[in-house]
């Protein structure tokens, strides 16, 4: 009973943190806040229905698809396999950003560097791919304990925690992304301003040194 009480407190605390984190987006990024909740709700309701049907039939979740069980199992694995998602994101970063940064450093020694291109666009794509995946996974994981509750099957109150933690992570990731965007814009304003800060001046000097021969050519 004591463990149940502490788990309940943890779930309530996690829910409060999730809504507080979401609140950081409500003023300037309401559209993105809505998108994250929509993806979360879509997969929550979809898998809640599937879990309830599976429970009533006394069968595993993917068995609901009948003759298409193998396809459903593959889709379920795709939607819930965080490892594969991270590998995909890492591959995108490695292929599109890594070579540009390494080339910039190596060519910069000879003054022949060119500023990396489309880095911010790739960063946006990668970050939002992760955020959407996490929001969807949060909905899927939240559906399981709710389905057990509705079908009166035994479950642990702590089973609600993974979904709450993940949706908090999705909102936190979005907030961090927009914070980074604000800093980037502040740096851009300093570059064209009359008095850039010392770190900005040094970065400009380094970039000018790395690209000295490329600019002359």
C-alpha positions in Angstrom: 0.0 0.0 0.0 2.9 2.4 0.8 4.5 1.7 -2.6 1.1 2.3 -4.3 0.9 5.7 -2.5 4.4 6.7 -3.5 3.8 5.6 -7.1 0.6 7.7 -7.2 2.4 10.7 -5.9 5.1 10.1 -8.6 2.4 9.9 -11.3 0.7 13.1 -10.2 4.1 14.8 -9.9 5.0 13.7 -13.4 1.7 14.9 -14.8 2.2 18.3 -13.2 5.7 18.6 -14.7 4.4 17.6 -18.1 1.8 20.4 -18.1 4.3 22.9 -16.7 6.8 22.0 -19.5 4.0 22.3 -22.1 3.2 25.7 -20.7 6.5 27.0 -21.8 5.3 26.7 -25.4 1.9 28.2 -25.0 2.6 31.8 -25.8 5.0 31.9 -28.7 4.7 28.4 -30.0 1.0 27.4 -29.6 0.9 25.7 -33.0 3.8 23.4 -32.1 2.2 22.7 -28.7 -1.0 21.7 -30.4 0.9 19.4 -32.8 2.6 17.5 -30.1 -0.6 17.0 -28.2 -2.4 16.0 -31.4 0.2 13.3 -32.2 0.1 12.1 -28.6 -3.7 11.9 -28.6 -4.0 10.3 -32.0 -1.7 7.3 -31.0 -3.2 7.2 -27.5 -6.7 6.7 -28.7 -5.7 4.4 -31.6 -3.8 2.0 -29.3 -6.3 2.4 -26.5 -9.0 1.0 -28.8 -6.6 -1.8 -30.0 -5.6 -2.7 -26.4 -9.3 -2.9 -25.4 -10.2 -5.1 -28.3 -7.2 -7.4 -27.7 -8.1 -7.6 -24.0 -11.7 -8.6 -24.7 -10.4 -11.3 -27.1 -7.7 -12.5 -24.7 -5.1 -12.1 -27.4 -1.9 -10.1 -27.9 -2.2 -6.7 -29.3 -1.0 -7.5 -32.9 -3.4 -10.5 -33.0 -6.2 -8.0 -33.5 -5.1 -7.6 -37.1 -6.0 -11.1 -37.9 -4.3 -12.4 -41.1 -2.3 -9.1 -41.2 -0.7 -9.8 -37.8 2.9 -9.8 -39.3 2.3 -6.4 -40.9 0.8 -5.0 -37.7 3.8 -6.4 -35.7 6.2 -4.6 -38.0 4.3 -1.3 -37.8 4.2 -1.6 -34.0 7.9 -2.3 -33.8 8.5 0.7 -36.1 6.5 3.0 -33.9 8.0 1.8 -30.6 11.6 1.0 -31.5 13.5 4.0 -30.0 16.8 2.4 -30.9 16.1 2.3 -34.6 14.8 5.9 -34.5 18.0 7.1 -32.9 20.1 5.1 -35.4 18.2 6.8 -38.2 18.6 10.3 -36.8 22.3 9.6 -36.1 22.7 8.4 -39.7 21.1 11.6 -41.0 23.3 13.8 -38.9 26.4 11.8 -39.8 25.7 11.9 -43.6 24.5 15.4 -44.0 26.2 17.4 -41.2 29.3 15.5 -40.1 31.2 15.6 -43.4 30.5 19.3 -43.8 31.8 20.1 -40.3 34.9 17.9 -40.7 35.6 19.4 -44.1 35.2 22.9 -42.8 37.9 22.2 -40.1 40.3 20.3 -42.4 40.0 22.7 -45.3 40.1 25.7 -42.9 43.7 24.9 -42.0 44.6 25.8 -45.6 42.1 28.7 -45.6 39.9 26.9 -48.2 36.8 26.3 -46.1 33.3 27.0 -47.1 30.6 27.6 -44.4 28.5 24.5 -43.9 25.1 24.8 -45.6 21.6 23.8 -44.6 22.8 22.8 -41.1 19.9 24.6 -39.4 17.3 23.0 -41.8 18.7 19.5 -41.1 18.7 20.2 -37.3 15.1 21.2 -37.5 14.2 18.1 -39.4 16.1 15.8 -37.0 14.7 17.5 -33.8 11.1 17.4 -35.0 11.4 13.8 -36.2 12.5 12.9 -32.7 9.8 15.0 -31.0 7.1 13.5 -33.1 8.4 10.0 -32.4 8.6 10.6 -28.7 5.1 12.1 -28.6 3.6 9.1 -30.5 5.5 6.7 -28.3 4.2 8.5 -25.2 0.6 8.0 -26.4 1.2 4.3 -27.2 2.7 3.6 -23.7 0.0 5.6 -22.0 -2.7 3.6 -23.7 -1.7 0.3 -22.1 -2.4 1.1 -18.4 -5.6 3.0 -19.4 -6.8 0.0 -21.3 -6.1 -2.3 -18.3 -8.0 0.2 -16.1 -11.0 0.3 -18.4 -11.1 -3.5 -18.8 -10.6 -4.1 -15.1 -7.3 -5.9 -15.5 -4.6 -5.6 -12.8 -1.9 -3.0 -13.4 0.7 -1.0 -11.5 0.0 2.7 -11.0 3.7 3.3 -12.0 2.8 2.1 -15.5 1.5 5.6 -16.2 5.0 7.1 -15.6 6.7 6.2 -18.9 4.1 7.9 -21.0 4.2 11.0 -18.8 8.0 11.1 -18.8 8.1 10.8 -22.6 5.5 13.5 -23.3 7.5 15.8 -20.9 10.6 15.0 -22.9 8.8 15.9 -26.2 7.8 19.3 -24.8 11.2 19.9 -23.2 12.9 19.0 -26.5 10.7 21.5 -28.3 11.4 24.2 -25.7 15.1 23.6 -26.0 15.0 23.7 -29.8 13.2 27.1 -29.7 15.7 28.3 -27.1 18.6 27.4 -29.4 16.8 29.1 -32.3 16.5 32.3 -30.2 20.2 32.2 -29.3 21.1 31.7 -33.0 19.0 34.7 -34.0 20.7 36.7 -31.3 24.1 35.8 -32.6 23.0 36.7 -36.2 21.9 40.1 -34.9 25.2 40.6 -33.3 27.0 39.8 -36.5 25.4 42.7 -38.3 25.4 45.0 -35.2 27.9 47.7 -34.4 29.3 46.1 -31.2 29.4 42.3 -31.3 30.5 40.5 -28.1 34.1 39.2 -27.7 33.2 35.5 -28.4 31.4 36.6 -31.6 34.4 38.7 -32.7 36.7 35.8 -32.2 34.4 33.4 -34.1 34.3 35.8 -37.0 38.0 36.1 -37.0 38.4 32.4 -37.0 35.9 32.0 -39.8 37.7 34.7 -41.9 40.9 32.8 -41.3 39.4 29.5 -42.4 37.9 31.0 -45.5 40.7 33.4 -46.5 41.7 31.7 -49.7 38.2 30.6 -50.7 37.0 34.2 -50.5 39.9 35.4 -52.7 39.2 32.7 -55.2 
